[in-house]
Amino acid sequence: MATAFFVLLMPFLLVSASTHLQSTEVGFISTIISEKGLDFAKDILIEKAISSLTPLDLPQIEKTVKIPIIGKVYVSLSNITIYEIDVPSSYVKPGDTGITIVGSGATANLSMNWFYSYRAWHVTVSDKGHASVQVEGMEVGLTLGLENQLGTLKLSLMECDCQVKDIYITLNGGASWLYQGLADAFEGQIKSSVENAIIKKIKEGILKLDSLLKSLPQELPVNEIVALNVTFVNEPMFSNSSIGFEIDGLFTGADNAVSSGNYLMNSQHLASCEGPVKMLGISLDEAVFNSASNIYHNAQFMQWFVDKVPDQSLLNTASWKYIVPQLYQLYPNDDMNLNVSLSSPPVIKISPDNIDSTICSDMIINVLDDKEIVPVACISLVITASGSVDISGNNLVGSVELVDFTMSLKWSKVGDFHMNLIQSAMRTFLKTVFLPYANLHLRRGFPLPIIRGFTLQNADIFCASSQILVCSDVVFGNSNEPRLLPYDPIHSLLGFDV
């Protein structure tokens, strides 16, 4: 069938052509498509197949037939076109050797022109007209195989068949009622022509989709700093009611200059969706989040200057004259700013009850003395935060709340700090400046590997041991063709928002 039909298989029909030995590679993002999801994909595929198959031109048919009394008659059928197809019943079924899609009880309407001629008493007699054909009881089936070849996908058409049970031909024009028998003689050839044309379209579509799959990148830029490794690992997994696959799923430096480090799969047991059956389940190991954390930290992205806070008086030495007297004595009524940087990547731990993060930070206090920035002290913080996640479009978004923190004076040029006296001010800073800044970035979202054109709907999120599980239905939009989009600074590949 046409390419548009088969492009839609990408996010759903990820199943191996045969049983393969599992590799030792680790996939940190896993996807399972349920029977409900397969049925949804199948319905879209059939709808797109019908639109891409019609109109479909068939080759001209010529034949010389022998008619009683008249003798030999030359007949040709031309401009044969399938202009309407209906598939009332269909199913999709994964199996040991691939995944099978069958449409049965299908009907089709054709139009064509007919022409005949013969010689009688040295005179050539001819006529022409129009005919309509009703095809009934048509069944189309195909079995697809998909295997992992060095991290990319190879699609193959393992079996393909089209069978037409009955056709009914109605001739119109001229004295066509006299020649219904002529048209009936072409029944077998019309059947074969319809069957061969549909099979040919299927083969063409598979070849084009296989080329498209081979061209997909194995690394997708999310922004100028990080990219997502979407290399396929291991062979697709399938059962009699679902199919699944794994991708590497770790973040890397967009310029390959920054490493995310090495990780082990934290959980050897994949969580499963609970409650009402959803079309799609996506499991993300906590290593996915920690790899992003490492990339941003190693790229020196996790630092910023703070020169405005809700209570701006706190960034003036006058507010500290009784807490750090020497600071005020050396720099009376001078403005200050804060240089906040993370001393190590935040560590994310996921449990069934919570998402915890430990953040280690250094806060350098600077004084603006005659327009010169003077570092005067550094406070080390260890922050414990609790996180929550949600779905926005196709992004996994999050937020964090303060649980607790500890702090210590790392160094000082203005004498000792009474840490207990600044405890309240620091808590206010963390709640009103530090964490809102972090949440601003977290609300932009963590991209899920969803092909553009499909959108998550009615998603549920569960936390398991070392995993986040997204269970969702999907809807298909009206994009012309689901595809991987070129990267630009605002919209990343796969339609991710960054």
C-alpha positions as CSV (number, residue, x, y, z in Angstrom):
1,M,0.0,0.0,0.0
2,A,1.1,3.6,-0.2
3,T,3.9,5.0,2.0
4,A,1.5,7.0,4.2
5,F,-0.1,3.7,5.3
6,F,3.2,2.2,6.4
7,V,4.7,5.3,8.0
8,L,2.1,4.9,10.7
9,L,3.7,1.6,11.8
10,M,6.7,3.3,13.3
11,P,5.5,4.1,16.8
12,F,3.5,0.9,17.1
13,L,4.6,-2.1,15.0
14,L,8.0,-2.7,16.6
15,V,8.3,-6.4,16.6
16,S,11.1,-8.8,15.5
17,A,10.8,-10.9,12.4
18,S,12.1,-13.9,14.3
19,T,13.4,-15.0,17.7
20,H,16.9,-13.6,18.3
21,L,19.3,-14.0,21.2
22,Q,19.1,-11.1,23.6
23,S,22.2,-8.9,23.7
24,T,23.8,-7.7,26.9
25,E,23.0,-4.0,26.1
26,V,20.9,-2.1,28.5
27,G,17.8,-0.1,27.5
28,F,16.9,2.5,30.1
29,I,13.6,3.4,28.4
30,S,11.2,0.6,27.5
31,T,7.9,0.8,25.7
32,I,5.1,-1.7,25.7
33,I,2.2,-1.4,23.2
34,S,-0.9,-3.2,24.5
35,E,-3.6,-5.0,22.5
36,K,-5.7,-1.8,22.8
37,G,-2.8,0.2,21.3
38,L,-2.4,-2.3,18.5
39,D,-6.1,-2.1,17.6
40,F,-5.8,1.7,17.6
41,A,-2.8,1.6,15.3
42,K,-4.5,-0.9,13.0
43,D,-7.6,1.3,12.7
44,I,-5.5,4.2,11.7
45,L,-3.5,2.1,9.3
46,I,-6.6,0.9,7.5
47,E,-8.0,4.4,7.2
48,K,-4.7,5.7,5.8
49,A,-4.5,2.7,3.5
50,I,-7.9,3.3,2.0
51,S,-7.1,7.0,1.3
52,S,-3.7,6.1,-0.2
53,L,-5.1,3.3,-2.4
54,T,-7.8,5.3,-4.0
55,P,-7.9,6.1,-6.8
56,L,-5.8,3.2,-8.0
57,D,-5.3,2.6,-11.8
58,L,-5.1,-1.0,-13.1
59,P,-3.5,-2.1,-16.3
60,Q,-5.6,-2.5,-19.5
61,I,-7.0,-6.0,-20.2
62,E,-7.3,-7.3,-23.7
63,K,-8.7,-10.6,-24.8
64,T,-10.2,-12.4,-27.9
65,V,-13.2,-14.5,-27.0
66,K,-15.4,-16.8,-29.1
67,I,-19.1,-16.0,-29.0
68,P,-21.6,-18.4,-30.4
69,I,-23.0,-17.4,-33.9
70,I,-20.8,-14.2,-33.9
71,G,-17.4,-16.0,-33.8
72,K,-14.2,-14.4,-32.5
73,V,-14.6,-11.0,-30.8
74,Y,-11.8,-8.7,-29.7
75,V,-12.6,-7.1,-26.3
76,S,-10.5,-4.6,-24.3
77,L,-11.1,-3.1,-20.8
78,S,-9.4,0.2,-20.2
79,N,-9.2,3.0,-17.7
80,I,-9.8,0.5,-14.9
81,T,-9.8,2.4,-11.7
82,I,-10.5,1.5,-8.1
83,Y,-12.2,4.5,-6.6
84,E,-13.7,3.3,-3.4
85,I,-12.8,0.7,-0.8
86,D,-14.5,-0.3,2.5
87,V,-13.0,-2.7,5.1
88,P,-15.7,-3.6,7.7
89,S,-13.6,-6.1,9.6
90,S,-10.0,-6.4,10.6
91,Y,-7.5,-7.6,13.2
92,V,-3.9,-7.4,14.1
93,K,-2.0,-10.2,15.8
94,P,1.7,-10.5,17.0
95,G,3.2,-13.9,16.5
96,D,6.4,-15.9,16.6
97,T,7.4,-14.9,13.1
98,G,6.2,-11.3,12.9
99,I,3.0,-9.3,13.3
100,T,0.1,-9.9,11.0
101,I,-2.5,-7.4,9.9
102,V,-5.7,-8.8,8.1
103,G,-8.6,-6.9,6.6
104,S,-11.5,-9.2,5.7
105,G,-14.9,-8.8,4.1
106,A,-13.7,-5.8,2.2
107,T,-15.5,-4.4,-0.8
108,A,-14.3,-2.2,-3.6
109,N,-15.9,-0.2,-6.5
110,L,-14.3,0.0,-9.9
111,S,-15.1,1.9,-13.0
112,M,-13.8,1.1,-16.5
113,N,-14.4,1.5,-20.2
114,W,-15.1,-1.4,-22.5
115,F,-14.6,-1.8,-26.3
116,Y,-15.2,-4.7,-28.7
117,S,-14.9,-5.4,-32.4
118,Y,-15.4,-8.3,-34.8
119,R,-15.9,-8.8,-38.5
120,A,-19.1,-10.0,-40.0
121,W,-19.6,-10.4,-43.7
122,H,-16.5,-8.4,-44.4
123,V,-17.8,-5.6,-42.2
124,T,-16.2,-4.5,-38.9
125,V,-18.7,-4.2,-36.1
126,S,-17.7,-2.4,-32.9
127,D,-19.1,-0.8,-29.9
128,K,-17.9,0.8,-26.7
129,G,-19.3,1.9,-23.3
130,H,-18.8,2.2,-19.6
131,A,-18.9,-0.5,-16.9
132,S,-19.0,-0.6,-13.1
133,V,-17.6,-3.4,-11.0
134,Q,-18.5,-4.4,-7.5
135,V,-15.8,-6.4,-5.7
136,E,-16.9,-8.3,-2.6
137,G,-15.4,-10.7,-0.1
138,M,-11.9,-9.3,-0.5
139,E,-9.3,-10.2,2.1
140,V,-5.9,-8.5,2.4
141,G,-3.2,-9.9,4.8
142,L,0.4,-9.1,5.4
143,T,3.0,-10.2,7.9
144,L,5.8,-7.8,8.9
145,G,9.1,-8.4,10.5
146,L,11.3,-5.8,12.2
147,E,14.8,-6.5,13.5
148,N,17.5,-4.5,15.2
149,Q,20.5,-4.0,13.0
150,L,23.3,-2.1,14.8
151,G,20.8,0.1,16.7
152,T,18.6,0.9,13.8
153,L,15.4,-0.9,12.5
154,K,15.1,-3.1,9.4
155,L,11.6,-3.7,8.2
156,S,10.8,-6.6,6.0
157,L,7.6,-7.9,4.3
158,M,7.5,-11.6,5.2
159,E,4.1,-12.5,3.7
160,C,1.6,-10.6,1.6
161,D,-1.6,-11.8,0.0
162,C,-4.8,-10.4,-1.5
163,Q,-7.8,-12.6,-2.4
164,V,-11.0,-11.5,-4.1
165,K,-14.0,-13.8,-3.7
166,D,-16.7,-12.3,-6.0
167,I,-17.1,-9.5,-8.5
168,Y,-20.2,-8.2,-10.2
169,I,-20.0,-6.4,-13.5
170,T,-22.6,-4.0,-14.9
171,L,-22.2,-2.8,-18.4
172,N,-23.7,0.5,-19.6
173,G,-23.8,2.3,-22.9
174,G,-25.0,1.5,-26.4
175,A,-26.4,-2.0,-26.7
176,S,-24.4,-3.2,-23.8
177,W,-27.1,-5.4,-22.4
178,L,-26.5,-7.7,-25.4
179,Y,-22.9,-8.2,-24.4
180,Q,-23.0,-9.0,-20.7
181,G,-21.6,-12.4,-21.4
182,L,-18.5,-10.7,-22.9
183,A,-17.8,-8.9,-19.6
184,D,-18.4,-12.1,-17.6
185,A,-15.6,-13.8,-19.5
186,F,-13.1,-11.3,-17.9
187,E,-14.0,-12.0,-14.3
188,G,-10.8,-14.0,-13.5
189,Q,-8.6,-11.4,-15.1
190,I,-10.2,-8.5,-13.2
191,K,-9.8,-10.4,-10.0
192,S,-6.1,-11.0,-10.7
193,S,-5.6,-7.4,-11.7
194,V,-7.1,-6.1,-8.4
195,E,-5.1,-8.5,-6.3
196,N,-1.8,-7.9,-8.1
197,A,-2.2,-4.1,-7.9
198,I,-2.8,-4.1,-4.2
199,I,0.1,-6.4,-3.5
200,K,2.4,-4.3,-5.6
201,K,1.4,-1.2,-3.6
202,I,2.1,-3.0,-0.3
203,K,5.6,-4.0,-1.5
204,E,6.4,-0.4,-2.7
205,G,5.3,1.0,0.7
206,I,7.4,-1.4,2.7
207,L,10.5,-0.6,0.7
208,K,10.0,3.1,1.2
209,L,9.3,2.8,4.9
210,D,12.4,0.6,5.4
211,S,14.5,3.3,3.8
212,L,12.9,5.9,6.1
213,L,13.6,3.8,9.2
214,K,17.2,3.4,8.2
215,S,17.5,7.2,7.9
216,L,16.3,7.9,11.4
217,P,19.0,9.4,13.6
218,Q,20.3,7.5,16.6
219,E,20.7,10.7,18.6
220,L,18.2,13.4,19.0
221,P,19.2,16.9,20.1
222,V,16.9,18.2,22.9
223,N,18.6,21.6,23.1
224,E,22.0,23.1,22.6
225,I,23.4,21.2,25.6
226,V,22.0,17.7,25.7
227,A,20.8,15.0,23.2
228,L,18.9,11.9,23.8
229,N,20.4,8.5,22.7
230,V,17.6,6.7,20.9
231,T,19.6,3.8,19.7
232,F,17.6,0.6,19.8
233,V,19.1,-2.1,22.0
234,N,18.2,-5.8,22.1
235,E,15.6,-7.3,20.0
236,P,11.9,-6.3,20.1
237,M,9.9,-8.3,22.6
238,F,6.4,-9.6,21.9
239,S,3.6,-11.7,23.2
240,N,0.3,-12.8,21.8
241,S,-1.3,-9.5,22.9
242,S,1.5,-6.9,23.0
243,I,4.8,-5.8,21.6
244,G,7.7,-3.9,23.1
245,F,11.1,-2.5,22.5
246,E,14.0,-0.8,24.3
247,I,16.1,2.2,23.5
248,D,19.4,3.3,25.2
249,G,17.5,6.3,26.6
250,L,20.5,8.1,28.3
251,F,21.3,11.7,27.6
252,T,24.6,12.7,26.1
253,G,26.3,16.0,25.4
254,A,24.9,17.6,22.3
255,D,28.5,18.2,21.0
256,N,29.8,14.9,22.4
257,A,32.3,16.8,24.4
258,V,30.6,16.1,27.7
259,S,30.1,12.6,29.1
260,S,27.0,11.6,31.1
261,G,29.0,8.8,32.9
262,N,28.3,5.1,33.1
263,Y,25.1,3.6,34.5
264,L,23.7,0.3,35.5
265,M,20.0,-0.6,35.3
266,N,18.8,0.0,38.8
267,S,15.8,-2.3,38.5
268,Q,15.8,-5.7,36.9
269,H,12.0,-5.9,36.9
270,L,10.0,-3.7,34.6
271,A,6.9,-2.2,36.3
272,S,3.6,-2.8,34.6
273,C,0.5,-0.5,34.1
274,E,-2.3,-0.9,36.6
275,G,-6.0,0.0,36.4
276,P,-7.9,0.4,33.1
277,V,-6.0,-0.9,30.1
278,K,-4.0,1.8,28.3
279,M,-2.6,1.8,24.8
280,L,1.0,2.5,25.7
281,G,3.3,2.0,28.7
282,I,6.7,3.8,28.9
283,S,9.1,2.9,31.6
284,L,12.0,5.3,32.4
285,D,14.8,4.2,34.7
286,E,16.1,6.8,37.2
287,A,19.4,6.6,35.3
288,V,17.8,8.5,32.5
289,F,17.2,11.5,34.8
290,N,20.6,11.2,36.4
291,S,22.3,11.2,33.0
292,A,20.7,14.5,32.2
293,S,21.7,15.8,35.6
294,N,25.3,14.9,34.9
295,I,25.4,16.4,31.5
296,Y,24.0,19.8,32.7
297,H,26.5,19.8,35.6
298,N,29.5,18.8,33.6
299,A,28.6,21.5,31.0
300,Q,28.7,24.0,33.8
301,F,25.1,24.9,33.2
302,M,24.0,24.5,36.9
303,Q,25.2,27.9,38.2
304,W,23.7,31.3,38.2
305,F,24.1,34.8,39.7
306,V,21.3,36.1,42.0
307,D,21.0,39.8,42.3
308,K,17.3,40.1,42.9
309,V,15.2,38.4,45.7
310,P,11.7,39.0,47.0
311,D,13.1,40.9,50.0
312,Q,15.8,42.9,48.3
313,S,17.1,44.3,51.6
314,L,18.7,40.9,52.2
315,L,21.2,41.7,49.5
316,N,22.7,44.6,51.4
317,T,25.3,44.4,54.1
318,A,23.1,46.6,56.4
319,S,20.8,43.6,56.9
320,W,23.7,41.5,58.2
321,K,25.3,44.1,60.6
322,Y,24.3,42.1,63.7
323,I,24.7,38.6,62.2
324,V,28.1,39.1,60.6
325,P,29.4,42.4,62.1
326,Q,32.7,42.3,60.3
327,L,31.0,42.1,57.0
328,Y,29.2,45.4,57.7
329,Q,32.2,47.0,59.2
330,L,34.3,46.3,56.1
331,Y,31.6,47.0,53.5
332,P,28.9,49.3,55.1
333,N,25.7,49.6,53.2
334,D,27.1,47.9,50.1
335,D,24.9,45.8,47.8
336,M,25.6,42.1,47.4
337,N,24.9,39.3,45.0
338,L,25.1,35.5,45.2
339,N,27.0,33.1,42.9
340,V,25.2,29.8,43.3
341,S,26.7,26.7,41.7
342,L,26.1,23.0,42.2
343,S,29.2,21.2,43.5
344,S,28.1,17.9,42.2
345,P,25.3,16.6,39.9
346,P,21.9,16.3,41.7
347,V,21.2,12.6,42.5
348,I,17.6,11.4,41.8
349,K,16.2,8.4,43.6
350,I,12.8,7.0,42.7
351,S,10.8,4.8,45.0
352,P,7.1,3.6,45.0
353,D,6.3,6.4,47.4
354,N,8.4,9.3,46.3
355,I,10.9,10.9,44.0
356,D,13.8,12.2,46.1
357,S,16.7,14.4,45.0
358,T,19.9,15.4,46.9
359,I,21.4,18.7,45.7
360,C,24.9,19.8,46.9
361,S,25.5,23.5,46.3
362,D,28.0,26.2,47.0
363,M,26.8,29.8,47.5
364,I,29.5,32.5,47.2
365,I,28.5,35.8,48.7
366,N,29.9,38.8,46.7
367,V,30.0,42.4,47.8
368,L,29.8,45.2,45.2
369,D,32.4,47.6,46.5
370,D,32.9,50.6,44.2
371,K,31.7,48.5,41.3
372,E,34.2,45.8,42.1
373,I,32.9,42.3,42.9
374,V,34.6,41.0,46.1
375,P,33.9,37.4,47.1
376,V,33.7,37.5,51.0
377,A,32.4,34.0,52.0
378,C,31.1,30.7,50.8
379,I,28.4,28.6,52.3
380,S,28.0,24.9,51.4
381,L,24.4,23.5,51.3
382,V,23.1,20.0,51.1
383,I,19.4,20.2,50.1
384,T,16.9,17.4,50.2
385,A,14.0,17.9,47.9
386,S,10.9,15.9,47.0
387,G,9.7,15.8,43.5
388,S,6.5,15.1,41.6
389,V,5.8,14.5,37.9
390,D,3.0,15.1,35.4
391,I,2.3,15.0,31.7
392,S,2.1,18.1,29.5
393,G,1.6,17.2,25.9
394,N,4.3,14.6,25.2
395,N,6.6,15.9,27.9
396,L,7.1,14.6,31.3
397,V,7.2,17.7,33.5
398,G,8.1,18.0,37.1
399,S,8.4,20.2,40.2
400,V,10.3,19.9,43.5
401,E,9.6,21.0,47.1
402,L,12.0,21.6,49.9
403,V,12.2,18.8,52.5
404,D,15.2,19.9,54.5
405,F,18.7,21.3,54.2
406,T,22.0,21.5,56.1
407,M,24.7,24.2,55.7
408,S,28.2,24.9,56.7
409,L,30.7,27.7,56.3
410,K,33.2,26.6,53.7
411,W,35.4,29.7,53.9
412,S,35.2,33.4,55.0
413,K,37.2,36.6,54.6
414,V,34.9,38.4,57.1
415,G,35.1,36.2,60.2
416,D,32.8,33.4,61.4
417,F,29.1,33.3,60.6
418,H,26.6,32.4,63.2
419,M,24.9,29.7,61.1
420,N,22.0,29.2,63.3
421,L,21.1,32.9,62.9
422,I,20.9,32.8,59.2
423,Q,19.0,29.5,59.1
424,S,15.6,31.2,58.6
425,A,16.9,33.6,55.9
426,M,18.4,30.7,54.0
427,R,15.2,28.7,54.2
428,T,13.3,31.7,52.8
429,F,15.9,32.0,50.0
430,L,15.6,28.3,49.0
431,K,11.8,28.5,49.0
432,T,11.4,31.8,47.2
433,V,14.4,31.9,44.8
434,F,16.4,28.6,44.5
435,L,13.5,26.1,44.1
436,P,11.3,28.4,41.9
437,Y,14.2,28.8,39.6
438,A,14.7,25.0,39.4
439,N,10.9,24.5,38.8
440,L,10.9,27.0,36.0
441,H,13.2,24.6,34.1
442,L,11.5,21.5,35.2
443,R,8.1,22.8,33.9
444,R,9.6,22.9,30.4
445,G,9.4,19.1,30.5
446,F,11.4,16.0,29.9
447,P,10.8,14.7,26.3
448,L,9.2,11.3,25.9
449,P,10.1,9.3,22.7
450,I,6.8,9.8,20.9
451,I,6.6,10.2,17.1
452,R,5.3,13.6,16.1
453,G,1.7,13.4,15.1
454,F,0.8,11.3,18.1
455,T,-0.2,12.9,21.4
456,L,-0.6,11.2,24.8
457,Q,-4.1,11.4,26.3
458,N,-5.5,10.4,29.7
459,A,-2.0,9.6,30.9
460,D,-1.4,8.0,34.4
461,I,1.9,8.1,36.1
462,F,3.2,5.6,38.6
463,C,6.4,5.4,40.6
464,A,8.0,2.0,41.1
465,S,11.4,0.9,42.4
466,S,13.9,3.1,40.4
467,Q,11.4,3.7,37.7
468,I,8.7,6.1,36.5
469,L,6.0,4.4,34.5
470,V,3.7,6.4,32.1
471,C,0.5,4.6,31.1
472,S,-1.4,6.4,28.4
473,D,-3.8,6.3,25.5
474,V,-2.8,8.2,22.4
475,V,-4.5,10.2,19.7
476,F,-3.4,10.8,16.2
477,G,-3.4,14.3,14.8
478,N,-3.9,15.6,11.2
479,S,-0.2,15.9,10.4
480,N,0.6,15.0,6.8
481,E,3.2,12.4,7.8
482,P,4.5,11.5,11.3
483,R,8.2,12.1,11.1
484,L,11.3,13.2,12.9
485,L,11.5,17.0,12.6
486,P,14.8,19.0,12.1
487,Y,16.2,20.5,15.2
488,D,15.8,24.2,15.8
489,P,16.4,26.2,19.0
490,I,12.7,26.4,19.9
491,H,11.3,23.0,18.9
492,S,13.5,19.9,19.2
493,L,13.2,16.7,17.3
494,L,10.2,14.5,17.6
495,G,8.2,17.7,18.4
496,F,9.7,18.0,21.9
497,D,9.3,21.4,23.5
498,V,12.4,22.7,25.1
